[in-house]
Amino acid sequence: MKSNGFVIYAEGEEYVKQAYLAALSLKASGNRYPISVITNNTVKTKYSQIFDQVINIPWYAKSKTDLCTENRWKIYHSSPYERTIVIDSDVLVLEDLEYFWNFTKNYDLYFPTEVFTYRKEKITNDFYRKAFTKNNLPNLYNCLHYFSKSEFSHEFYKWVELISNNWELFYGNFCSKKYPKQPSMDITTAIASKILDCNIEVTNQTHNKPEIVHMKPMIQGWNNTKSQWQSKVGAYLTEDLELKIGNYRQDTIFHYTENSFCTDEIIRKFEKCLNL
Protein backbone atom coordinates (compact mmCIF):
# COMPACT_ATOMS: atom_id res chain seq x y z
CA MET A 1 0.00 0.00 0.00
CA LYS A 2 1.36 3.40 -0.98
CA SER A 3 1.85 5.88 1.84
CA ASN A 4 0.21 9.12 0.65
CA GLY A 5 -2.44 9.79 -1.99
CA PHE A 6 -5.45 11.82 -3.01
CA VAL A 7 -8.89 10.28 -3.50
CA ILE A 8 -11.81 11.83 -5.40
CA TYR A 9 -15.31 10.33 -5.16
CA ALA A 10 -17.37 10.59 -8.35
CA GLU A 11 -20.80 8.95 -8.47
CA GLY A 12 -22.35 9.99 -11.78
CA GLU A 13 -20.95 10.80 -15.23
CA GLU A 14 -20.76 14.57 -14.76
CA TYR A 15 -18.85 14.05 -11.52
CA VAL A 16 -16.27 11.90 -13.29
CA LYS A 17 -15.61 14.86 -15.58
CA GLN A 18 -15.27 17.11 -12.55
CA ALA A 19 -12.96 14.59 -10.87
CA TYR A 20 -10.74 14.71 -13.95
CA LEU A 21 -10.56 18.49 -13.71
CA ALA A 22 -9.83 18.27 -9.98
CA ALA A 23 -6.99 15.83 -10.69
CA LEU A 24 -5.61 18.12 -13.41
CA SER A 25 -5.62 21.01 -10.94
CA LEU A 26 -3.73 18.92 -8.37
CA LYS A 27 -1.05 18.02 -10.93
CA ALA A 28 -0.80 21.56 -12.27
CA SER A 29 -0.28 22.93 -8.76
CA GLY A 30 2.74 20.73 -8.15
CA ASN A 31 1.13 18.08 -5.96
CA ARG A 32 3.34 15.03 -6.35
CA TYR A 33 1.30 12.24 -4.77
CA PRO A 34 -0.87 9.78 -6.74
CA ILE A 35 -4.56 10.43 -7.33
CA SER A 36 -7.31 7.82 -7.43
CA VAL A 37 -10.95 8.15 -8.37
CA ILE A 38 -13.72 6.07 -6.81
CA THR A 39 -16.68 5.76 -9.16
CA ASN A 40 -19.49 3.57 -10.46
CA ASN A 41 -19.09 5.00 -13.97
CA THR A 42 -16.91 4.16 -16.94
CA VAL A 43 -13.90 6.45 -17.01
CA LYS A 44 -12.78 7.60 -20.46
CA THR A 45 -9.30 6.55 -21.54
CA LYS A 46 -8.41 10.22 -21.81
CA TYR A 47 -9.38 10.73 -18.17
CA SER A 48 -7.83 7.54 -16.79
CA GLN A 49 -4.29 8.67 -17.71
CA ILE A 50 -4.33 11.20 -14.88
CA PHE A 51 -5.36 8.69 -12.20
CA ASP A 52 -3.17 6.29 -10.29
CA GLN A 53 -6.14 3.95 -9.93
CA VAL A 54 -9.78 3.84 -11.02
CA ILE A 55 -11.63 2.11 -8.17
CA ASN A 56 -15.16 0.75 -8.36
CA ILE A 57 -17.49 1.72 -5.53
CA PRO A 58 -17.65 -1.47 -3.44
CA TRP A 59 -20.94 -3.11 -2.43
CA TYR A 60 -22.62 -0.60 -4.71
CA ALA A 61 -26.30 0.27 -4.33
CA LYS A 62 -27.76 3.15 -6.35
CA SER A 63 -28.13 6.32 -4.29
CA LYS A 64 -31.69 7.41 -3.64
CA THR A 65 -30.94 11.09 -3.02
CA ASP A 66 -29.72 13.93 -5.25
CA LEU A 67 -26.42 14.40 -3.43
CA CYS A 68 -25.48 10.69 -3.74
CA THR A 69 -24.10 10.56 -0.21
CA GLU A 70 -25.24 7.08 0.78
CA ASN A 71 -22.10 5.37 -0.56
CA ARG A 72 -19.51 7.91 0.46
CA TRP A 73 -18.62 6.20 3.75
CA LYS A 74 -16.92 3.60 1.56
CA ILE A 75 -14.11 6.03 0.71
CA TYR A 76 -12.23 4.99 3.85
CA HIS A 77 -12.34 1.30 2.94
CA SER A 78 -11.61 1.91 -0.75
CA SER A 79 -8.62 4.20 -0.46
CA PRO A 80 -5.41 2.38 -1.50
CA TYR A 81 -3.28 4.73 0.59
CA GLU A 82 -2.10 4.69 4.20
CA ARG A 83 -2.72 8.44 4.38
CA THR A 84 -5.45 10.00 2.24
CA ILE A 85 -6.60 13.50 1.39
CA VAL A 86 -10.17 13.33 0.12
CA ILE A 87 -11.31 15.99 -2.34
CA ASP A 88 -14.82 16.61 -3.64
CA SER A 89 -15.11 16.38 -7.39
CA ASP A 90 -16.24 20.02 -7.72
CA VAL A 91 -13.01 21.41 -6.27
CA LEU A 92 -9.95 22.99 -7.85
CA VAL A 93 -6.70 22.69 -5.92
CA LEU A 94 -4.66 25.75 -6.80
CA GLU A 95 -1.74 25.24 -4.41
CA ASP A 96 0.78 22.60 -3.42
CA LEU A 97 -0.62 20.84 -0.34
CA GLU A 98 2.71 19.53 0.96
CA TYR A 99 2.29 21.73 4.05
CA PHE A 100 -1.06 20.03 4.76
CA TRP A 101 0.47 16.57 4.48
CA ASN A 102 3.05 17.65 7.07
CA PHE A 103 0.42 19.19 9.35
CA THR A 104 -1.83 16.12 9.33
CA LYS A 105 0.97 13.81 10.49
CA ASN A 106 -0.32 14.72 13.96
CA TYR A 107 -3.84 13.47 13.18
CA ASP A 108 -5.63 10.23 12.39
CA LEU A 109 -8.54 12.20 10.95
CA TYR A 110 -8.89 15.91 10.17
CA PHE A 111 -11.73 18.14 8.99
CA PRO A 112 -11.55 21.89 8.25
CA THR A 113 -14.03 24.00 10.22
CA GLU A 114 -13.84 27.31 8.32
CA VAL A 115 -14.49 28.43 4.75
CA PHE A 116 -14.08 31.76 2.97
CA THR A 117 -15.70 33.89 0.30
CA TYR A 118 -13.93 34.44 -3.01
CA ARG A 119 -12.74 37.74 -1.49
CA LYS A 120 -10.97 35.72 1.26
CA GLU A 121 -13.40 36.80 3.98
CA LYS A 122 -14.23 34.25 6.66
CA ILE A 123 -17.82 33.03 6.26
CA THR A 124 -19.95 33.32 9.39
CA ASN A 125 -23.33 33.31 7.65
CA ASP A 126 -25.13 30.02 8.46
CA PHE A 127 -27.64 30.21 5.57
CA TYR A 128 -26.73 26.68 4.44
CA ARG A 129 -25.76 25.46 7.92
CA LYS A 130 -28.72 26.22 10.16
CA ALA A 131 -28.98 22.50 10.96
CA PHE A 132 -25.51 22.81 12.51
CA THR A 133 -26.15 25.93 14.55
CA LYS A 134 -29.66 24.97 15.70
CA ASN A 135 -28.55 21.49 16.81
CA ASN A 136 -25.10 22.42 18.16
CA LEU A 137 -23.28 20.13 15.73
CA PRO A 138 -19.53 20.43 15.06
CA ASN A 139 -18.96 22.61 12.01
CA LEU A 140 -17.11 20.08 9.83
CA TYR A 141 -16.45 20.42 6.10
CA ASN A 142 -15.92 17.32 3.94
CA CYS A 143 -15.05 18.98 0.62
CA LEU A 144 -11.40 18.49 1.55
CA HIS A 145 -10.45 16.34 4.53
CA TYR A 146 -7.84 13.84 5.67
CA PHE A 147 -7.63 10.40 7.23
CA SER A 148 -5.00 7.77 7.92
CA LYS A 149 -5.68 4.06 8.12
CA SER A 150 -5.86 3.66 11.89
CA GLU A 151 -7.98 2.13 14.62
CA PHE A 152 -9.51 5.49 15.47
CA SER A 153 -10.35 6.36 11.83
CA HIS A 154 -11.84 2.91 11.33
CA GLU A 155 -14.08 3.36 14.36
CA PHE A 156 -15.14 6.80 13.14
CA TYR A 157 -16.06 5.50 9.69
CA LYS A 158 -17.99 2.59 11.16
CA TRP A 159 -20.23 5.22 12.75
CA VAL A 160 -20.37 7.12 9.45
CA GLU A 161 -21.55 3.91 7.80
CA LEU A 162 -24.19 3.30 10.46
CA ILE A 163 -25.48 6.87 10.26
CA SER A 164 -25.47 6.83 6.44
CA ASN A 165 -27.52 3.64 6.35
CA ASN A 166 -29.98 4.92 8.97
CA TRP A 167 -29.83 8.64 8.38
CA GLU A 168 -33.50 9.41 9.07
CA LEU A 169 -33.19 7.86 12.55
CA PHE A 170 -29.91 9.57 13.47
CA TYR A 171 -30.90 12.91 11.99
CA GLY A 172 -34.16 12.72 13.95
CA ASN A 173 -32.17 12.24 17.17
CA PHE A 174 -29.31 14.67 16.54
CA CYS A 175 -30.67 17.09 13.94
CA SER A 176 -34.38 17.49 14.68
CA LYS A 177 -34.25 21.28 14.34
CA LYS A 178 -34.02 22.32 10.67
CA TYR A 179 -34.22 18.63 9.75
CA PRO A 180 -32.61 18.15 6.30
CA LYS A 181 -34.63 16.78 3.40
CA GLN A 182 -31.77 14.48 2.41
CA PRO A 183 -28.53 13.29 3.96
CA SER A 184 -25.35 15.34 3.90
CA MET A 185 -21.84 14.04 4.54
CA ASP A 186 -21.06 17.20 6.50
CA ILE A 187 -23.97 16.50 8.86
CA THR A 188 -23.26 12.77 8.99
CA THR A 189 -19.61 13.24 9.99
CA ALA A 190 -20.63 15.95 12.47
CA ILE A 191 -23.01 13.51 14.15
CA ALA A 192 -20.29 10.83 14.25
CA SER A 193 -17.94 13.36 15.84
CA LYS A 194 -20.58 14.25 18.43
CA ILE A 195 -21.32 10.59 19.27
CA LEU A 196 -17.61 9.85 19.73
CA ASP A 197 -17.02 13.20 21.46
CA CYS A 198 -13.90 13.63 19.34
CA ASN A 199 -14.23 17.10 17.84
CA ILE A 200 -10.96 18.23 19.44
CA GLU A 201 -9.17 15.21 17.96
CA VAL A 202 -10.40 15.80 14.38
CA THR A 203 -10.26 19.61 14.10
CA ASN A 204 -8.04 22.53 15.07
CA GLN A 205 -9.82 25.79 15.85
CA THR A 206 -6.59 27.80 15.61
CA HIS A 207 -5.69 26.50 12.16
CA ASN A 208 -7.56 27.65 9.02
CA LYS A 209 -5.37 25.99 6.41
CA PRO A 210 -5.98 24.91 3.77
CA GLU A 211 -8.03 28.00 3.00
CA ILE A 212 -11.20 26.80 1.30
CA VAL A 213 -13.15 29.24 -0.87
CA HIS A 214 -16.77 28.08 -0.81
CA MET A 215 -18.79 29.49 -3.71
CA LYS A 216 -22.40 28.87 -2.68
CA PRO A 217 -24.09 32.19 -3.57
CA MET A 218 -26.00 33.05 -0.37
CA ILE A 219 -22.83 33.27 1.74
CA GLN A 220 -20.79 35.63 -0.44
CA GLY A 221 -21.98 38.81 1.32
CA TRP A 222 -23.83 40.21 -1.69
CA ASN A 223 -26.76 42.58 -1.28
CA ASN A 224 -28.62 41.15 -4.25
CA THR A 225 -27.98 37.44 -4.53
CA LYS A 226 -28.62 35.36 -7.63
CA SER A 227 -29.49 31.67 -7.56
CA GLN A 228 -26.08 30.94 -9.11
CA TRP A 229 -22.86 32.73 -8.29
CA GLN A 230 -21.82 32.62 -11.95
CA SER A 231 -24.79 34.89 -12.72
CA LYS A 232 -23.45 37.45 -10.25
CA VAL A 233 -19.70 37.57 -10.83
CA GLY A 234 -17.41 36.61 -13.70
CA ALA A 235 -14.85 33.80 -13.65
CA TYR A 236 -11.67 34.13 -15.71
CA LEU A 237 -8.99 31.47 -16.20
CA THR A 238 -5.88 32.50 -18.11
CA GLU A 239 -3.82 30.19 -20.30
CA ASP A 240 -1.23 29.97 -17.50
CA LEU A 241 -4.00 28.89 -15.08
CA GLU A 242 -4.44 32.06 -13.05
CA LEU A 243 -8.05 32.00 -11.86
CA LYS A 244 -9.87 35.20 -11.01
CA ILE A 245 -13.39 35.55 -9.66
CA GLY A 246 -14.28 39.15 -10.33
CA ASN A 247 -11.01 40.94 -9.57
CA TYR A 248 -9.91 38.46 -6.91
CA ARG A 249 -7.22 35.91 -7.67
CA GLN A 250 -7.85 32.40 -6.37
CA ASP A 251 -4.76 30.53 -5.22
CA THR A 252 -5.88 28.05 -2.55
CA ILE A 253 -8.79 25.55 -2.57
CA PHE A 254 -11.67 26.62 -4.81
CA HIS A 255 -14.96 24.79 -4.19
CA TYR A 256 -16.99 25.97 -7.16
CA THR A 257 -20.17 24.00 -6.27
CA GLU A 258 -21.94 24.59 -9.62
CA ASN A 259 -21.59 21.82 -12.19
CA SER A 260 -21.71 24.24 -15.13
CA PHE A 261 -18.37 25.74 -14.06
CA CYS A 262 -16.60 22.59 -15.28
CA THR A 263 -16.40 23.37 -18.99
CA ASP A 264 -14.41 21.78 -21.80
CA GLU A 265 -12.56 25.09 -22.21
CA ILE A 266 -11.32 25.08 -18.61
CA ILE A 267 -10.26 21.45 -18.95
CA ARG A 268 -8.43 22.27 -22.20
CA LYS A 269 -6.37 24.98 -20.49
CA PHE A 270 -5.28 22.62 -17.73
CA GLU A 271 -4.47 19.88 -20.24
CA LYS A 272 -2.40 22.30 -22.31
CA CYS A 273 -0.33 23.39 -19.32
CA LEU A 274 0.32 19.73 -18.45
CA ASN A 275 1.11 18.82 -22.07
CA LEU A 276 -1.69 16.25 -22.20
N, C-alpha and C positions, 0 to 999 in steps of 0.2 A: 504493500500500500504506500503510495506516495505521501510525502509529509504535508505539503501545503497545496491548496487548490481552490479555485472559484467554482461555484455551482449556480446555475440559473435554471429555474423551474419554468416550464413552458407548456401549459395544457391548452391546446388549441392552435390552429395554423398561424393565426396572426401573431400569436405570442412567440412562436418559433422564429418568425421574422424579426421580432423585437429582440429576442435572445441573441440572434446573430449580430444585430447592431450593438447590443450591450457588450458582446465579446469583442467586436471590432474596437469599441471605445477603450476597453481594458488594454488590448494590445497596443493601440496607438498612444496610450498614456504611459507606456513603459512598464506595465505590470508583467512580471516575468514568469508567474506561476501558471500551471495548466488550467484550462477552463472546460468544464463539462456541462452538458445540458441534459436535464431530465424531462422527458416528454412522452406523450402517447401518440405523437404524430410522426409522419415520415419527414426526415430532414433532408433537404436537397443536398446533392453532392457539393454544390457551390458553398453551402453553409457549413457542411460537416468538416471542411478543411480547417476551420478556425478552432474546432473543439478537440480537446484531448480525448473525450469519450462522449458518445451519444447513448444515454441510459434510458431504458424503458421504465415507465412508472410501474413499480411492482404492485401485485395484487390489485390491479386496476379495476375500478368501478366508476362509471361515468358520473361526473359531478352533477348535482341537481340544482345548483345555484349559479348565478351569473358570475360570481367572482372565482368559481372553481377552487375553493379552498379545502374541500373535503379530503383531498389526497396529499396536501402539502406537508403533513406531518411525516411523510415518507422520505423527505429530503435527508433527514438524519441517517436513516438506514441505507439510503441509496448512494450517499456520497462516497467516492472511492478514496478520499483523502483523510489523513489523521487530523488535520486542521482545515476547516472549511470557512470561507466567506461566502455567504449566500447573497445573491443579488436578484432583485425583481427584474423581470424581463424589460419593463418600461423605464429603465434607468440607464443613463450614460455616466460612465466613470471617466472623469476628465483630469485625474491626477494619479500619480503613482502611490499605491496604498502600502508601500513597504513599512511606513511608520505605524500603520494600523496592525500589520502582522506582528510587529515588535511589541506594541502595546498589549495586544490580546494574549501574549504569552502568559500573562498573569491571570487569565480567565479560562474556565471551561466553556463558558457561554456568555455572550455579550450582546446587548441590544442598545442602540442609541435611544435617547429619551428627548432629544430636541431636533427640530427642523427649522428651516429658514425660508424667507421669501427670496425671490430672484434678486432682490436688492440687498441680500445678506442681513436682513432683519430677523431677529428671533421671533418665531410665531408663538403667540400666546392665545390667539383666538381659538376657541374650542368648537367652532361651527361643525366640524366633522367628528368631533371627539366628545360630544356631550355624554355618551355612554360611559366614558372614562371618568369624567369629572363628577357626574351624578352618582356613580357607584364606587367612587374612590378606588379605581383600578390603576395599577402602575402604568405609566405613560410610555409603553414600549412601541418601537417602530421596527417592522420586519423587512422593510424594503432593502435594507443592507444590514446584515447581522452576522455573527460569528459563533461557531461552536467547534470544540475538539471532541474526538471520540473518547469519552470518559464515563465513569460510573454516574457522576452527577448529571451530565448531559443526557445520558440514556434514560435516567429516571425522569428528567424534565420532559423528554419527548414521549415517554410512555403516557404521561398526563396529557400532553398535547393530543396524542392519538385518542385517548379516552374522551376528552372534551370534544374533539372534532367529530367523533362518531355519535356523540350524544349532546350536540350543541344546544338544542332547545332546552334540555334539562339543566345543563350547567349555566346557560345564559339566564334562565329563569331564576336560578339561585344566586348568581353573582352579578347579574346585569339586568335586574328587573326594571330599573328606571331607564327610560329611553331604550327599551328593548329593541335590538336590531332586527331587521326583516330577514337578514341572512347572515351566515357566519363570516367572521373576519379573523384572519390570522393574528392581527394585532390584538384583538380582544381575547382570542383563544390563548395566546401566549401570556397575556396579562393575567388571565384567570389562573393559569398554571403557576405563574410566579407568585400569585397571592396564596394559592393552596399550599405551596411549598415554603412560603414565607422567605423567599430568596432574592427579593428585589435588589438588596445591597450587593449580593454576589454576582448579579447579571447586568448591572448598570454601574455608571459612575457619574454622579450628579455634578462633579467639578470638571468633567471632560466632555467637550462638545464636538470632538473629532471622530470620524470624518464629518465634515459640515455638509448636511443633506439639504439641498434646495427642493422643496416640495411644492409642486406647481398647481395644486388644486385651487380653483379660482377664488373661492370665498374666503381664503385666508391670506390673500396678497395685500390687504390694506387699501383696496380701491374703493372709491366712493360709489361708483356705478359699476357693478360687477356683471359680467356676461356669464352665460352658462359654460363657456369654454374660454380658457385663458388665451388661446390663440386668436380669439376674436377681439381681444382687448389690447394685446401687445404683440409686436412683431418678433420673430425669431430669425436670426441670421447666422449661418455657419459658413465660414470662409473656406477656401480650398486648403488652407493649412490648419483647419480644424479649430479655429477660434470661434467659440459659440457666444453670441450676444443675445440677450433677451431685452428688448428695448435698447438702452444704452449701457446695459450692465453685463460685463463679461462673466461667463460661468467657467469656473476652473476647479470645481470640487466634485460632488456627487449631484447629478441633475436628475430628479425623479419627475419625468415629464407627464405622466399620468394619462395623457390622451393618446389613444392609439393612432390617430391621424398624424401625429408628429413624426412617426416612423415612416419616412418616405423613401422611395427608390433613390432620389437625388441625394439625400443625406447619407444613405448607405454607400452610394457611388463615391462620395468624397472621402469617406473613411477607407474604402477599398483602395482608392488611388494612392492615398498616403502610405498605405501598407504594401503597395505594389502587388495587389491581389487581382 
